[in-house]
Amino acid sequence: MVGSAIVRRLESLGYSNIITRTHAQLDLTDQHAVEEFFRSERPDYVFLAAAKVGGIGANSAAPADFMWQNMTLEMNVIHSAWVNGVKKLQFLGSSCIYPRMAPQPIKESALLTSSLESTNEAYALAKISGLKYCEYLNRQYGTDYISVMPTNLYGPNDNYHPENSHVLPALIRRFHEAKVSGAEKVVCWGDGSPLREFLYVDDLADLCVFLMNNYSGNETVNAGSGKELTIAELTQLVAEAVGYEGRIEWDTTRPNGTPRKLLDVSKATALGWTYSTELPEGIRLAYEDFLKREAEAALRSN
């Protein structure tokens, strides 16, 4: 999702010498394959957007997998970039790197000030390791490696898997299937009270390219809208966008996750950037993307 959005943004600005690899083409957990890629391609600038990602359920069920895959691919790419003289690298993390009970809105300086949210601790630790490795290379070898910490992302090419996706795409699928089947109700996890912030992925891509051209420093830069809403309010927005008119119920035996997670985006704002896609419009665009992908999948299966 993020990588394709960055490519779209680069192409819209006239960049043409863009090197990409899918997971099928290059397994970033394969150290030798990554080393060979950097030796042969010799990129000048690197956006590291690859990651193994998932929602609360996936993170809780497979913490060892999330830690190993993310730490391995990060270290392989960042180290090979350094060895091969990459001019600048941008590492994309996640807002889950911040402490569970960090003061809100969360400033970049809150990193490592208290304990993490247990449901995604393994993923967070892997992302913290990646950004710290960038910081240590800058300090020890004078590299120009920067880190960006996005809030919850959504948009074209998202993962809509019913079990392993994040909350917003999971809700899109759930409400769509309920509408199609005529279900009287949709059951959602938790009690709907947690507060969350969301950023349309093309807005993140705009920031990523902006920072690659305009920012250098060891401290990460938060990426978000600076606006929050409850999960209950989010479900209503998704239901409206999808056109589902049934009942919404809450399964309070399921975890809520972090009670509130809002990023302080004043640093990005001070640098001259702000988001442009409001949530209702972004959800509409995401649902259009979901329907397009479902139609394409149906054609392939026929």
N, C-alpha and C positions, 0 to 999 in steps of 0.2 A: 504493500500500500504506500509506504513512505517513499521507497525508492522510485516507484513509477511517478509519483507526484513531483519529486525533485527533477526527474528527467523532463517531465512536461514543462516545469518552470524554466529549466535551462534552455530548452528548445524555444520557448516563447521569447526568450531574451536574445536569441540568435546564436547560442553556443551550439557547435556542430561536432566537435571532436570528443564525443561522449562514449566512454567505455562502460559497458554493463555486463553483468553475468547473472543468470538465474541460478537457483540452487541446483537444478539439474545439470547445469553447465560447470559449476564450480562449487564443491563442498568446502565451505570455509572452515570446517572443523578438521580438514585434512591439511596438516601443516606443509607438507611437501608440495601439494597442489597450489596452495596459496603462495608459497615462495616462488614457484615457477611462473605463476601468473604475473607477479610483480616484476620478476626478472625479464619476462618477455614483453610486457605491455608498457612498463616504465611510466605510470601515470604521474602527473604533476600535482593533482588535487584529488582528494579522496573523501567521499561522503560515505560514512559507515552506518548504513541504515538497517542492515540485516540483524535479525534476532529471532529466537524462539519465544513466541509470546502466547498469552492465553489469559482467560479470566480467573476468578477466584477458584473455581472448581478444578481447572487444569493445573494451576500453580500448587494447590493443596495436594493434589493426587500424585504429582511427579516432581517434587522439589529438586531431587538429585539430577534429573534430566535437564531441568531449566538452568541449574547452576553450571553443570558441565558444558552443555552446548553453548551457552552464552559466553562463559569465560573463555572457552577454547577458541571460538571464532573471533572474539574480540582481540585476544592476545596474538593470534596468528596474523590478523590483518594489520593491527597497529605496529607490531614488531617488524613485519615485512615492509611496511611503508617506511619505517625509520631506516632499516638496512638499505633500502633502495632509493633513499634520498627524496622522498615525496616532499614537495614544498609546503603543503598544508593539508591537514586532515581534520575532518569534523566528525566527532563521535556523537551519536544520538542515544540518549539514555531514556529515562522515564521518571515521572514525578514520584513514583513509588520508592525512589532512593531516599526520600526524606522521612524523618521520624514519624511514627504513627500519630503522636500527639504534638507535632510541631506547631508553634504559634501561627495563626492564620491572618492574612495570606502568607504563604510560605516563601521566605526569602532564600536566595541561593546560599546564604551563610548558615542556614539551618542544618546543612549536611553534617551527619555524624554527631549531632548534639544529644541524641537520646535513641531509644530502641525503635526498631522498624516494625511495621505491620507484619504479624506472623504469617498471614495467609499468602504473602508473596515475598517473604524474606529472602529466599534463595535467588530469585530473579533480581531483587534489589541489590543484593551483595555482589552479584556478577556485574551489574551495571556500574556500581560504585567502583569496582576494581578497574573497569575499562576507563572511566574518567580519571581515576587516580594515576593509571599508567600513563595517560596522555600528559597529565600534570608533571609527573616525575621525569618524563622524557624532555619536556620543556625546560625544567630546572637543571637537569644534568647535561643535556646535549644541545640546548638552545633551539629545539624544534618549535614549530608554530602549529600546535595541535589544540583544537578547541572542542568544547562539549556543549551540547544543547539538551535541555531536559523538557520534553513536551508533556503537557497534560494529556488527558484522555483524548485520543484521536479517532476520527471516523471519516468515511468518505469512499470514493471509488477504489475498487480492488481490496476492500476490507475482507476480513475472515468472518463469514456468516454461519460457521459451524454451530449446530444447536447445543453442543456441550462445551466446546473449547474456545469460544469467542468472548470478546469483551461485551460489556453490558449493552451498549447502544446497538451494535449489529445483531446481537442475540435477540434483542427486543424486536428489531425489524423482522427477523425471520419468524419469531414466535407469533407476532400479531398478524403477519401476512398469512401464515398457515392457518391461524384461527379464523381469519376472514374467509379464506378459501373453503375451509371445512364447515363453516357455519357454527363454530364452537360458541357456546354461551358465555364462557369465561376464559380468562388467561391467568395463570398463576405465576407470580413473580417472586424471586428470592428476597428474604429479609422483610423489613417492615416499611420500606420506602422512604425512611427518614434521612439516610446519608446524603450529604451535599457533595455534588460533583461539578467539575468544570469540563467543557468539551471544546475542541478546536478542530475545525475542518482541515483535512490533510493538505489541501492545496495552499491554505494560509500558512501552515507549517513550512511547506516547501519554499514559499516566498521568503520566510524568515531565514531558512537555512542558506539560501543563496545570498541573501543580504548580509548575513554574518560572515560567510566565507569571504566576502569582498570588503567587509567593514569592521571586523572585530578580531582582536588577538588578546589572549589573556588566559590565566590559569583557572579563574573562577568560571563555573558553568553559567549559561544563560537560560533562564526559564522561558518556555514558550507556551502561551495560553491566551485566553480571551479576557481573563480577569473577572469573568462573570460565573456565577454558580446557580444551581437549582437542585431541588431534591430529586432523588430517583423516582419518587412518585410523580412529580411534575414531568420528568422526562418520559415516563411511560405514557402519560396523557398526550404529550407532543407526538410520540411515535404512533400511538393509536390513531390520532387524527390524521397524520401524514399517510398512513396505510389505509385508512378508511374503515377501521375496525370499530364496531359499535357495541360490543358485548361488555361483560363485567370484568373488572380487574380485581383479583384477590392476591393476598400476600401470605407466603409461607414463612412464618417467623421462626421455624426450626432451622432455616437456612441462614448462613452468616451474612451480616451486613457489610463486613469489611471496615475500612477506616471510616470513622464518623463524618469527617470533613476533609476535603483536600482541594484547596484553592491556591494557585500559585500567585506570588507577587511578580507581576510582569513589568514593573517599573523600570528595570534595567533595559529590557528590550525597547520599551517606549522611549527612554532617554537616548537610546542609540538612533532612534528615528523610525521605528517599526510599530505597526499596530495591525491587528487582524481585520478582516473585511467581511467574512461570511457569518451572518447571524444563525443561531441554532435552528429555528424552524425551516429556513431556506436550505441549510446544510442537510437536515434530515430528509427533506424532499429530494434533494439531489442524490443522497445516499440510497434512498428507496428506489429511485429510477435506475441506479447502477445495479442494485440487487435484482430488480425485475429483468434487466438486460442480461445479466449473467445467468439467471434461471432459465430464460428463453434460449440462450446459447447452449446451456447444458442439456435442455430438452431436445434440441435439434441434433446434438451429437449422439444422444442415446437412441434416436430413431433410425 
